Amino acid sequence: MDWSGAGLAPRGFDLSWARLDLFLLHDRAVADAMTSAYETAADLSVPDIDVWDVYAATKAHAGIEGWAPDYRDLGRPDLGPAELRRRLGEWMLSTFTTDASVGR
């Protein structure tokens, strides 16, 4: 839980940040699996998740390199600044070129 960023927002806001984080740590399949599990557990569909994914990606774009120390602390020293930039670009390309980021 990122308590420093806690607040009230639409579900898609937090879900898109979690999806981006999981993509950076793993891949789209993991991000999509978490989304499906979340929607099943909550018994709802999060509207416009593709729009929220674009929002999170564009907000992360300016400073993604600064996330490297956080991932290193999580045991992922392979996610340095250049690798995070590369992965964010991959996420943005796939998110911005699909109609729905979770395949709906």
Order of alpha helices (4+ residues) and beta strands (2+ residues): alpha-alpha-alpha-alpha-alpha
